[in-house]
Each structure stands twice: as C-alpha cells, then as structure tokens.
Amino acid sequence: MARSTLIHASRSLMRTPLYTATAVLSLAIGIGANVAIFTAGNALLVAPPAGIAEPDRVVDIGRSQGDGVFDTVSYPTFEAVRDTTDVFTGVYAVNLEPEAISIGSRDGAERVYAQLVTAGFFDVLGVTPERGAFFHASEERVGTPLRKVVLSEAFWRRRYAADPAMVGSSLTINGETFVVTGVAARGFRGTTFLAPDVWLPVTATATGLPTTELMTGRRNSWLVMGARLRPNVTLAQARQALDAAAARLAAEYPDAYQGRGLSAFPLSRVPGEIGSFTRIVLAVLMGLVGLVLVVACANLAGLMLARSASRSREIAVRLALGASRRSLVGMLLAESLLLFVVAAAASLMLARWTTALLANTLTTLPFPVALDMNLDWRVMLFTGTLALVASLLTGLAPALQSTRPAIVGDLKGDASAPRRRRLRRAFVAAQMAAGCVLITIAALFMHALSTASRVDTGMAVDSVDIASLDLNLASIPEARWPQAADEIRQRLAAVPGVTAAALGVVVPLEGSGMGRGAIRRRGDREGSIDADWNVISPEYLPVLGIPIVTGRGFTATDRAGSPGVAIVNERFARTAWPGENAIGQRLEVGDFRQGSNEPIDELTVVGIARDSKYRWVGEEPRNFIYVPYAQQAMSGVRVFVRRDAQLTSSDALAAPIRAALRDYNRNLPLVGYASLRSFADLGLLPQRLAASFGGALGLLALLLSAIGIYSVTAQLVASRTREIGVRMALGADPRRVSRLVLGEGLRVTIVGGAVGLLLAFGAGQLVSSLLFGVSPIDPLAFGGTAAALVVVAVAASLKPALRAARLDPVTALRAE
C-alpha cells in the first residue's frame, strides 16, 4: 500500500513539472541555508576533534565567568589543578594563540606555526603517534628547557615527504636546537580550530618562546586547561572539585585568585569567550535561516492548497467511490514528503557548495585552521529530520482541508473554496510575518553598522597600514631588538608613499588586548588596577593621531637602562588618581601576592593621552597604558605606516615594503600586511554578516510573500468573476472594484505584518548585545519594514486589481 501510494504521488508530481520545480527550488533554498549554518555550527561546536580517544570524557577548564564562559589561567594554576587526581586521570594546558616560529634548513628559514602545550598533552588525550613518541609529563620542569618537538602528520608529509628518518633528528627552531621526538597520528590537529604544524613544550624557553618569568607569575593568564574525567565521574562532580581547588588557591593567594573561580565545560574547538560569542552569532544566523524555511514551507502550503482546488473533483470522486479520508490524506502527505526528499537532496549539494566557500575563506586567515566542514552523520540526520518534520507540518493542513467530506459541493466545484481561501490567507500572512522579522533584523544590523562607521575611534583609521614582523624569524638577538626595530621603522618610513612610520606591539581594534602584570599605585597595598597595555615607539601616537592631553610623549631618552616611564589614557588617570594630577605619579607592576609585595618594575607617568577605542569600536571605555618599546622590546612587533593622501588603498605599498624588508634582512619575512580599517571592520564582522545575510534572506522571503499575495488576490478575482460582472453591470465604479481587490492583499499584509513586527520586537531584544548604538526597537528599522511590506502588498495586488477593473460584464456573466 505504501509503495503504491508513493508511486501514485511521484506520477502526480511529474504531471505538474512547473509546480514541482517551483516547490523543490524554494524548499531547497530554505533547507540548504539551514544545513549550511548547522554544518558550520557542527564543525565549530559539536563535532569532536579527530584522533582523540573518548572525546566525550575530555573537558575544558578555565577561570569561570558564568553562563558557560571561561577565561585563561596561569601556569601555576595549571600546576595546582594538575594535582586534582581524584576526578581527573590527567590534566594538560595549551596556549590558544598560534606561535609563529622559524625552522631552519639548508634551503633557508621557513616560518611555521607551533602550539605550545604542557608535556602531558598527548597522553591525556589518548593520541597515538604515527612515528616515534611524544614528550611526557615527567620531563616537564619550569626553568629546565625541554627542547623537543612533535610534528603534525600533514606537516611531516608536506615538508619532509614523510621521511621516517626525521624522528630523532635535529631541527633549528628560532636559532635553538630541538629534537624531533615523534609525528602525531594522521588527522590529529589538536583540540581547537587551529591547525599547528608542530607542537612544542611550554617549558622549551627558546628564543621568542615563553620565559621562566611568564611561567611562574600567577597573574599571567595565557593558558586554557583540559582534563580527562575518571570513569564514572560526572561533569558536576568535576566542577565541585574545581570549586574546592579555587577556594584553596584564593585562601593562599588572595590577591591573585580572590573572586576567580574555576570550572569545567565540555570540550570545544572554540573554548572560552570566543566560543560564547560564536554560539551567539550562530544562533542569530540559525534563527534567520529558520525563518526562511518557514516562508518556504508556508509558500509550499499555499501552492498545495491552490493545486488541491484543481483536484477537488478528483478527491470528491474518490470519496464517493468509497476511498477513506485517511488514505487520501496519506496520498497527499506522500506528495509533500517526496517534494521534501528531493529538496533535501538538492539542499545538501547547495550546502556543500556553501560550506566549501566558507572553508576557502578560512584559508585566507594568517594562521592555519583545522575545521572539518564535511557533511557527517549529524548533518545528514539533521537534514533528514528537518525535511520529515517540515513536510508533515506543511502538508498536513492542506491535506486535511482538501479531503473534507463535502462531496456534493466539491463535485459542483465550489463548496470548499471559501475554506481554502481562508487557509491560504493564513499561510500568506505567516509568510509576511516571517519576512517582516527577517527584514527588521537585517535593518537593525544595517543601522548598527552605519552607526559604528560614524563612531569616533579617537585615532586615524583610514590612512594607516600595519606590517607585522617577528624579529625571531630573522635570528636577531634580543639585545638588538630595539635597535633593529627602529632601523626597520626608518627604512619603511623612507618607502615612497609612506609619510611616517611607528612601532607598536598590539594592533588597536583587532579584538585583543595585552597584559604586562598587575598594576597598582606606588605604596598602595590594597589592590590593583586592571588595564590593557601597548608597547610603542615615540612616533606611535602622532602616526595614529592620538593627542597628548597633558604632559609629554616618549622621546629618544626613554631607552633601556633609563627610569621606566608610561603614558596613561584619561580614564586610567581618573581611575587611579581621581581629582589629582597624574603627571609624575608612580606605578608598580608585578605579580603581587600574599607575602610577596615587591614590584617587578616601576613606571613614572609622563603623559596622559586622549581616550580612544582599543579592542573594537563598540567597546565600553577602558583603562590603558603605553610603555616605550625601547624599554620593553618584544620580538613580535608591528610597523604602523601612514599612507600618502593620494594612496587610497594599502595594496600599492605591500610590494615595496616587502622589498625594503628583504634589503634589510633577507631572512625577515613579512608575517602580515593589512590596513587598520580592515581590523576595525573585522570587529564588526558579526553585524555585517547578519545584515548582509539577513537582508538577502529577507528579500527572498518578501519575494515569496509577494507571490503568495498575488496568488490570493488572483484567486479572489477568478472565484468572484461573476460577482464582479454583476457589480459592473449594475454600474459599479471600476476604481471601487480595484480597491476591493487591493484591500484583500492589504488585509493579509496588515495581519502578517502586525504579527511579524511583534515577533521582531522580541527578536530585537535577543540580539541587542550585537546592536552597537542602536535600540532593538529602532523606529527607523521598524518603520522602514512596515513601509516595505505595504509596497510589496500593493505591487503584488496591482495586476489582479487592474484585471478586475477591466472585466467585461458580459464576458464575466457568461463565465461558469
């Protein structure tokens, strides 16, 4: 019976190819958009990293911040948690930021990316080596360099042609000799979305790698921990054990741990704050594509009702001949299911193309990314479930409506028409409501982008480019970093088209910050001040157009060996010395803890800089400190170059800057080159993505809604032809007839639009955290959406209304 039903349903659909193609296309777009976003979410948040034994028993650990968000920890914190053996079989820690290193060879130095891990990393994860062995926890000692390296299988195959002799051989990394102990198993690329070429121990302490001071400071938070749960230990029990460990640390070191708990979370490729932000963005995108599917399903339901009107006599005959309503409903649902099956298959191809495009985009990032965007069983299950549920919900109402037992009326062809019209109006109203939400959300994000573009960042964003360098890659000794960096700055400043150049370590508006230890006012033993830092040359503030409000900027006399100095921003000055003059005040920097209050460094405030934006354009005001590069030089440095006013793009400078670097040192590569504007725009990527994606989907939804309104008004004219003919024969004004038809389209629009605007109000509250400077009930967005709906309704109803006004009364009265 089921087979014959499916055969009949397929034959019925093949007899109406236009209807079938239209339905499949709209559904494929709706389902495909959902599958593409789900695939990205699956790859980022759900699918476990490859090569890990029992990944469901592995958890991430960090400083808890509530709501599933956690922050990085220090190495001493890792040591304390590592001893929590009653709930964990092992604990590891990794540095999430990829480390650019230089591997020397006979062909010259090559820049690759390393991930720093604790020595028990591979053992805890249960990873097996492809060749050789891994380094183990028993080898790890802070202060004793562990010069070993593990190669990824992909890097070993690409760089060394899978040469087995590489295991046990020596590599020169940042000028130091390391021994290759092993090659990781094929497919294993770590626990995060980063894809390192090699893994190094955190205690390697080679040139350019973490120092002993970084490893021993309790406030130096830079690691994310992970652990494997013991058998029968739950996540809740692990969290209780971590609460106890955090309490012990807070009691012993209150300045470093007071108010900072620890918690465990399921293993994620995007842990911590970035994972929380990723979930928010994916949830917004999933909501948008879900609304598109609602529109597509409502559109199909309307098409099915229109098609059932032409089959009313067929269905009535079947009922008259004894067919059960259940069998007829099953037949119509089978047609709906077949449409969704074909659409789901087409959507998988569309999703594969979309995810491949996204994967290609990720390859343009300045570090390797491991993100499996394949359509695995979770994606296939999601697609099948979505298609099945949507087909049943979409086809049920039209099937029940079409098989109502009104045999005599349906044989005459008119009994169920009013009911069908009402149901079709409901579906069109649902389309309008979903489209209204999409357009409103897109308008909110567009307004937010427009507002962000007008925000005063406090610096020159549009005329500055950034050349990223790493002095370690050229084997420049640490003692020469200040001199070498300034020589590079002078060479780049002399490049034609460059008007000035400066040095800095942190790129403003790229979304990250830097810490250099706890800060407190000199002599203050009651607490510390939170602030972000940047290490800069004297030219930095003038190049970026950040004025000094009081005091002075850095000069050539602020060099290594001279007293430490700092420039603070206005907010820091108000926070640290309210009502006082900050110039000449002293700051202490260090890892202050119980029993050890001696500062590591002292700084004298010599200037106050105007407040600006530091991490991204939408941030709240924050404390900030600048220190001279000559006094606190670092290997990773950026040269900020100001372009000539005639150069509107950074592309023209990239090649001559590379040439200038080669002339200075042929082993010094340009790690990255981009405009400051591109970094500022990157911080608004979620808003830009939601605006463009939501806008495109909203226009598609409105197009489908316009088709629905057109079909409703056209059906109204067709079903009431004789009535209109009588009205015209009795002298009715054609304009009144037109208004009658237009009113039908507007009524559907008003109902759907009202519901949609109410839903948009709730949706706006959900995404309010992403709406920089814009209210979630922004009048411009809501008013523009309402106006767009009215225009669409009038445009879609206009042709049927004109056709009704031009009806010939005689022809209309003769119509059956």
Backbone hydrogen bonds, N-H to C=O, Kabsch-Sander energy under -0.5 kcal/mol:
donor,donor_aa,acceptor,acceptor_aa,energy
5,T,1,M,-2.1
6,L,2,A,-2.2
7,I,3,R,-2.3
8,H,4,S,-2.5
9,A,5,T,-2.4
10,S,6,L,-2.6
11,R,7,I,-2.3
12,S,8,H,-2.3
13,L,9,A,-2.1
14,M,10,S,-2.1
15,R,11,R,-1.3
16,T,13,L,-1.1
20,T,16,T,-2.4
21,A,17,P,-2.9
22,T,18,L,-2.4
23,A,19,Y,-2.4
24,V,20,T,-2.7
25,L,21,A,-2.5
26,S,22,T,-2.1
27,L,23,A,-2.3
28,A,24,V,-2.8
29,I,25,L,-2.0
30,G,26,S,-2.0
31,I,27,L,-3.3
32,G,28,A,-2.7
33,A,29,I,-2.1
34,N,30,G,-1.3
35,V,31,I,-2.7
36,A,32,G,-2.6
37,I,33,A,-1.9
38,F,34,N,-2.5
39,T,35,V,-2.6
40,A,36,A,-2.0
41,G,37,I,-2.5
42,N,38,F,-3.0
43,A,39,T,-2.4
44,L,40,A,-2.1
45,L,41,G,-3.0
46,V,41,G,-0.8
46,V,42,N,-1.1
47,A,42,N,-3.3
52,I,49,P,-0.9
53,A,125,L,-2.0
57,R,54,E,-2.2
58,V,55,P,-1.5
59,V,227,A,-2.7
60,D,265,F,-3.2
61,I,225,M,-2.9
62,G,263,S,-1.8
63,R,71,D,-1.8
64,S,261,G,-1.1
65,Q,69,V,-2.5
69,V,66,G,-1.7
71,D,63,R,-2.4
73,V,223,L,-3.1
78,F,74,S,-1.8
79,E,75,Y,-2.3
80,A,76,P,-1.8
81,V,77,T,-2.4
82,R,78,F,-2.5
83,D,79,E,-0.6
83,D,80,A,-0.6
84,T,81,V,-2.4
85,T,83,D,-2.2
87,V,84,T,-0.8
88,F,84,T,-1.1
89,T,228,R,-2.5
90,G,228,R,-0.7
92,Y,226,G,-3.0
94,V,224,V,-2.4
95,N,116,L,-2.3
96,L,94,V,-0.6
99,E,114,A,-3.1
100,A,98,P,-0.6
101,I,99,E,-0.5
101,I,112,V,-2.7
103,I,101,I,-0.5
103,I,110,E,-2.8
104,G,102,S,-0.6
104,G,172,T,-3.0
108,G,105,S,-1.5
110,E,103,I,-2.1
112,V,101,I,-2.2
112,V,110,E,-0.5
114,A,99,E,-3.1
115,Q,198,V,-1.8
117,V,200,L,-2.6
118,T,93,A,-2.1
121,F,118,T,-1.9
124,V,120,G,-2.4
125,L,121,F,-1.6
126,G,122,F,-0.9
126,G,123,D,-0.6
127,V,122,F,-1.9
130,E,183,V,-2.8
131,R,183,V,-1.5
133,A,181,T,-2.7
139,E,136,H,-1.9
140,E,137,A,-1.6
141,R,139,E,-0.6
141,R,144,T,-0.5
144,T,141,R,-1.9
146,L,203,T,-1.2
147,R,145,P,-0.7
148,K,146,L,-1.6
149,V,179,V,-2.1
150,V,199,W,-2.2
151,L,182,G,-2.2
152,S,197,D,-2.7
156,W,152,S,-2.8
157,R,153,E,-2.2
158,R,154,A,-2.5
159,R,155,F,-3.3
160,Y,155,F,-0.6
160,Y,156,W,-1.2
161,A,157,R,-0.7
162,A,156,W,-1.9
163,D,160,Y,-1.3
166,M,163,D,-1.8
167,V,164,P,-1.3
168,G,180,V,-3.2
169,S,166,M,-1.9
171,L,178,F,-2.8
172,T,104,G,-0.6
173,I,171,L,-0.8
173,I,176,E,-3.0
174,N,102,S,-2.4
174,N,172,T,-0.5
176,E,173,I,-2.3
178,F,171,L,-3.3
178,F,176,E,-0.5
179,V,147,R,-1.9
180,V,169,S,-2.7
181,T,149,V,-2.0
181,T,179,V,-0.8
182,G,149,V,-0.8
183,V,131,R,-2.6
184,A,151,L,-2.8
185,A,128,T,-0.8
188,F,185,A,-1.7
189,R,187,G,-0.5
189,R,190,G,-0.5
193,F,269,R,-1.6
195,A,368,P,-2.0
197,D,113,Y,-2.6
198,V,113,Y,-1.5
199,W,150,V,-2.7
200,L,115,Q,-2.0
202,V,117,V,-1.8
204,A,201,P,-1.8
209,L,206,A,-2.3
215,M,211,T,-1.8
216,T,212,T,-1.7
217,G,213,E,-1.3
220,N,217,G,-1.0
221,S,219,R,-1.7
222,W,73,V,-2.3
222,W,220,N,-0.7
223,L,73,V,-2.5
224,V,94,V,-2.8
225,M,61,I,-1.9
226,G,92,Y,-2.4
227,A,59,V,-2.0
228,R,90,G,-2.0
229,L,57,R,-3.0
229,L,227,A,-0.5
230,R,87,V,-2.5
233,V,230,R,-2.1
238,A,234,T,-2.0
239,R,235,L,-2.2
240,Q,236,A,-1.9
241,A,237,Q,-2.1
242,L,238,A,-2.1
243,D,239,R,-2.3
244,A,240,Q,-1.9
245,A,241,A,-2.1
246,A,242,L,-2.8
247,A,243,D,-2.1
248,R,244,A,-2.0
249,L,245,A,-2.1
250,A,246,A,-2.5
251,A,247,A,-1.9
252,E,248,R,-1.9
253,Y,249,L,-3.3
256,A,253,Y,-0.7
257,Y,253,Y,-2.0
258,Q,254,P,-2.3
260,R,257,Y,-2.5
261,G,259,G,-0.6
263,S,62,G,-2.1
265,F,60,D,-2.6
267,L,58,V,-1.3
269,R,44,L,-0.8
273,E,70,F,-0.7
274,I,271,P,-0.6
275,G,271,P,-0.6
276,S,272,G,-1.8
277,F,273,E,-2.5
278,T,274,I,-2.2
279,R,275,G,-2.3
280,I,276,S,-1.7
281,V,277,F,-2.3
282,L,278,T,-2.7
283,A,279,R,-2.3
284,V,280,I,-2.2
285,L,281,V,-2.4
286,M,282,L,-2.8
287,G,283,A,-2.2
288,L,284,V,-2.0
289,V,285,L,-2.5
290,G,286,M,-2.0
291,L,287,G,-1.7
292,V,288,L,-1.5
293,L,289,V,-1.8
294,V,290,G,-1.9
295,V,291,L,-2.3
296,A,292,V,-2.6
297,C,293,L,-2.8
298,A,294,V,-2.6
299,N,295,V,-2.4
300,L,296,A,-2.3
301,A,297,C,-2.6
302,G,298,A,-2.1
303,L,299,N,-2.2
304,M,300,L,-2.8
305,L,301,A,-2.1
306,A,302,G,-2.4
307,R,303,L,-2.6
308,S,304,M,-2.4
309,A,305,L,-1.4
310,S,306,A,-0.9
311,R,307,R,-0.6
312,S,309,A,-0.9
315,I,311,R,-2.6
316,A,312,S,-2.6
317,V,313,R,-2.8
318,R,314,E,-2.2
319,L,315,I,-2.4
320,A,316,A,-2.6
321,L,317,V,-2.0
322,G,319,L,-1.5
323,A,318,R,-2.7
328,L,324,S,-1.7
329,V,325,R,-2.8
330,G,326,R,-2.3
331,M,327,S,-2.0
332,L,328,L,-2.4
333,L,329,V,-2.7
334,A,330,G,-2.1
335,E,331,M,-1.6
336,S,332,L,-1.9
337,L,333,L,-2.9
338,L,334,A,-2.6
339,L,335,E,-2.2
340,F,336,S,-2.0
341,V,337,L,-2.4
342,V,338,L,-2.5
343,A,339,L,-2.4
344,A,340,F,-2.8
345,A,341,V,-2.2
346,A,342,V,-2.2
347,S,343,A,-2.5
348,L,344,A,-1.7
349,M,345,A,-1.3
350,L,346,A,-2.0
351,A,347,S,-3.1
352,R,348,L,-2.4
353,W,349,M,-2.0
354,T,350,L,-2.3
355,T,351,A,-3.0
356,A,352,R,-2.0
357,L,353,W,-1.8
358,L,354,T,-2.0
359,A,355,T,-2.7
360,N,356,A,-2.2
361,T,357,L,-1.6
362,L,358,L,-1.8
363,T,359,A,-1.0
364,T,361,T,-1.5
365,L,362,L,-1.8
370,A,193,F,-3.3
371,L,369,V,-0.7
373,M,371,L,-1.0
376,D,374,N,-1.6
380,M,376,D,-2.4
381,L,377,W,-2.7
382,F,378,R,-2.5
383,T,379,V,-2.7
384,G,380,M,-2.7
385,T,381,L,-2.7
386,L,382,F,-2.7
387,A,383,T,-2.6
388,L,384,G,-2.5
389,V,385,T,-2.8
390,A,386,L,-2.5
391,S,387,A,-2.3
392,L,388,L,-2.2
393,L,389,V,-2.7
394,T,390,A,-2.4
395,G,391,S,-2.6
396,L,392,L,-1.8
397,A,393,L,-0.6
399,A,395,G,-2.1
400,L,396,L,-2.9
401,Q,397,A,-2.6
402,S,398,P,-2.4
403,T,399,A,-1.1
404,R,401,Q,-1.1
406,A,404,R,-2.4
410,D,406,A,-2.6
411,L,407,I,-2.5
412,K,408,V,-1.5
413,G,409,G,-1.0
414,D,409,G,-1.8
415,A,409,G,-0.8
417,A,414,D,-0.5
420,R,416,S,-2.5
421,R,417,A,-2.5
422,R,418,P,-2.2
423,L,419,R,-2.2
424,R,420,R,-2.8
425,R,421,R,-2.5
426,A,422,R,-1.8
427,F,423,L,-2.1
428,V,424,R,-2.6
429,A,425,R,-2.7
430,A,426,A,-2.0
431,Q,427,F,-2.2
432,M,428,V,-2.5
433,A,429,A,-2.3
434,A,430,A,-2.4
435,G,431,Q,-2.8
436,C,432,M,-2.3
437,V,433,A,-2.0
438,L,434,A,-2.2
439,I,435,G,-2.7
440,T,436,C,-2.4
441,I,437,V,-2.6
442,A,438,L,-2.5
443,A,439,I,-2.5
444,L,440,T,-2.4
445,F,441,I,-2.3
446,M,442,A,-2.4
447,H,443,A,-2.5
448,A,444,L,-2.2
449,L,445,F,-2.5
450,S,446,M,-2.4
451,T,447,H,-2.5
452,A,448,A,-2.7
453,S,449,L,-2.2
454,R,450,S,-0.7
454,R,451,T,-0.9
455,V,452,A,-1.2
457,T,455,V,-0.9
460,A,544,L,-2.7
461,V,459,M,-0.9
464,V,461,V,-0.6
465,D,641,V,-2.8
466,I,674,A,-3.3
467,A,639,V,-2.5
468,S,466,I,-0.6
468,S,672,G,-3.3
469,L,637,V,-2.8
471,L,635,S,-2.4
473,L,470,D,-1.3
474,A,471,L,-1.0
475,S,472,N,-2.2
476,I,471,L,-1.9
480,R,477,P,-1.4
481,W,478,E,-1.4
484,A,480,R,-3.3
485,A,481,W,-2.9
486,D,482,P,-1.9
487,E,483,Q,-2.1
488,I,484,A,-2.4
489,R,485,A,-2.4
490,Q,486,D,-2.3
491,R,487,E,-2.1
492,L,488,I,-2.5
493,A,489,R,-2.2
494,A,490,Q,-1.0
495,V,492,L,-1.2
498,V,495,V,-2.3
499,T,497,G,-0.5
499,T,642,R,-2.8
500,A,642,R,-0.8
502,A,640,F,-1.9
504,G,638,R,-2.1
505,V,535,V,-0.8
509,L,614,Y,-3.1
510,E,507,V,-1.2
511,G,615,R,-1.7
516,R,517,G,-0.6
518,A,590,G,-1.8
519,I,529,I,-0.6
520,R,588,E,-2.0
522,R,586,R,-2.1
524,D,521,R,-2.5
525,R,523,G,-0.6
529,I,519,I,-3.2
532,D,623,N,-2.1
533,W,514,M,-1.7
534,N,625,I,-1.4
536,I,534,N,-0.6
536,I,627,V,-2.6
537,S,503,L,-2.0
540,Y,537,S,-1.8
543,V,539,E,-2.4
544,L,540,Y,-2.2
545,G,541,L,-0.5
545,G,542,P,-0.8
546,I,541,L,-2.6
549,V,547,P,-0.6
549,V,608,I,-2.8
550,T,608,I,-1.3
552,R,606,V,-2.7
558,D,555,T,-1.6
559,R,557,T,-1.8
562,S,559,R,-2.0
566,A,604,T,-2.1
567,I,626,Y,-2.5
568,V,607,G,-2.0
569,N,624,F,-2.0
570,E,609,A,-1.3
573,A,569,N,-2.1
574,R,570,E,-2.3
575,T,571,R,-2.4
576,A,572,F,-3.1
577,W,573,A,-2.2
580,E,577,W,-2.2
582,A,580,E,-0.6
584,G,605,V,-3.1
585,Q,582,A,-2.0
587,L,603,L,-3.1
588,E,520,R,-3.1
589,V,601,D,-2.9
590,G,518,A,-1.9
592,F,590,G,-0.8
593,R,596,S,-1.8
596,S,593,R,-2.5
600,I,589,V,-2.2
601,D,589,V,-2.3
603,L,587,L,-2.7
604,T,564,G,-2.0
605,V,585,Q,-2.8
606,V,566,A,-2.7
606,V,604,T,-0.5
607,G,566,A,-0.9
608,I,550,T,-2.8
609,A,568,V,-2.6
610,R,547,P,-2.3
613,K,457,T,-2.7
619,E,616,W,-1.6
625,I,532,D,-2.0
626,Y,567,I,-3.5
627,V,534,N,-2.1
629,Y,536,I,-3.1
631,Q,628,P,-0.8
632,Q,628,P,-1.5
637,V,469,L,-1.6
637,V,635,S,-0.8
638,R,504,G,-3.5
639,V,467,A,-2.8
640,F,502,A,-2.9
640,F,638,R,-0.6
641,V,465,D,-2.4
641,V,639,V,-0.7
642,R,500,A,-2.7
643,R,463,S,-2.7
643,R,641,V,-0.6
644,D,497,G,-2.5
647,L,644,D,-1.9
648,T,646,Q,-0.8
652,A,649,S,-0.6
653,L,650,S,-1.2
654,A,650,S,-0.9
655,A,651,D,-0.6
657,I,653,L,-2.0
658,R,654,A,-2.1
659,A,655,A,-2.3
660,A,656,P,-2.1
661,L,657,I,-2.0
662,R,658,R,-2.3
663,D,659,A,-2.2
664,Y,660,A,-1.4
665,N,661,L,-2.8
668,L,665,N,-2.1
671,V,468,S,-1.6
671,V,669,P,-1.0
672,G,468,S,-1.1
674,A,466,I,-1.8
676,L,464,V,-2.9
677,R,461,V,-0.5
679,F,675,S,-1.1
680,A,676,L,-2.1
681,D,677,R,-2.6
682,L,678,S,-1.8
683,G,679,F,-1.3
684,L,681,D,-1.1
685,L,682,L,-1.7
688,R,684,L,-2.6
689,L,685,L,-3.1
690,A,686,P,-2.6
691,A,687,Q,-2.4
692,S,688,R,-2.6
693,F,689,L,-2.8
694,G,690,A,-2.3
695,G,691,A,-2.2
696,A,692,S,-2.3
697,L,693,F,-2.4
698,G,694,G,-2.7
699,L,695,G,-2.3
700,L,696,A,-1.9
701,A,697,L,-2.6
702,L,698,G,-2.6
703,L,699,L,-2.2
704,L,700,L,-2.4
705,S,701,A,-2.4
706,A,702,L,-2.7
707,I,703,L,-2.1
708,G,704,L,-2.0
709,I,705,S,-2.8
710,Y,706,A,-2.7
711,S,707,I,-2.4
712,V,708,G,-2.2
713,T,709,I,-2.7
714,A,710,Y,-2.8
715,Q,711,S,-2.3
716,L,712,V,-2.1
717,V,713,T,-2.1
718,A,714,A,-2.4
719,S,715,Q,-2.9
720,R,716,L,-1.4
721,T,718,A,-0.9
724,I,720,R,-2.7
725,G,721,T,-2.6
726,V,722,R,-2.5
727,R,723,E,-2.4
728,M,724,I,-2.7
729,A,725,G,-2.6
730,L,726,V,-2.1
731,G,728,M,-1.5
732,A,727,R,-2.9
736,R,733,D,-1.0
737,V,733,D,-1.6
738,S,734,P,-2.4
739,R,735,R,-2.4
740,L,736,R,-1.9
741,V,737,V,-1.8
742,L,738,S,-3.0
743,G,739,R,-2.6
744,E,740,L,-1.2
745,G,741,V,-1.6
746,L,742,L,-2.5
747,R,743,G,-2.6
748,V,744,E,-1.7
749,T,745,G,-2.0
750,I,746,L,-3.0
751,V,747,R,-2.2
752,G,748,V,-2.6
753,G,749,T,-3.4
754,A,750,I,-2.5
755,V,751,V,-2.1
756,G,752,G,-2.7
757,L,753,G,-2.8
758,L,754,A,-1.8
759,L,755,V,-2.4
760,A,756,G,-2.7
761,F,757,L,-1.8
762,G,758,L,-1.5
763,A,759,L,-2.6
764,G,760,A,-2.7
765,Q,761,F,-1.3
766,L,762,G,-1.4
767,V,763,A,-1.6
768,S,765,Q,-0.8
770,L,767,V,-1.9
771,L,768,S,-1.2
772,F,770,L,-1.3
774,V,771,L,-1.4
778,D,775,S,-1.5
782,F,778,D,-2.2
783,G,779,P,-3.0
784,G,780,L,-2.4
785,T,781,A,-2.0
786,A,782,F,-2.3
787,A,783,G,-2.3
788,A,784,G,-2.2
789,L,785,T,-2.3
790,V,786,A,-1.9
791,V,787,A,-2.3
792,V,788,A,-2.4
793,A,789,L,-2.6
794,V,790,V,-2.6
795,A,791,V,-2.7
796,A,792,V,-2.6
797,S,793,A,-1.8
798,L,794,V,-1.2
799,K,795,A,-0.6
801,A,797,S,-2.1
802,L,798,L,-2.7
803,R,799,K,-2.4
804,A,800,P,-2.2
805,A,801,A,-2.1
806,R,802,L,-1.4
807,L,804,A,-1.2
812,A,808,D,-2.8
813,L,809,P,-2.5
814,R,810,V,-1.4
815,A,811,T,-0.7
815,A,812,A,-0.8
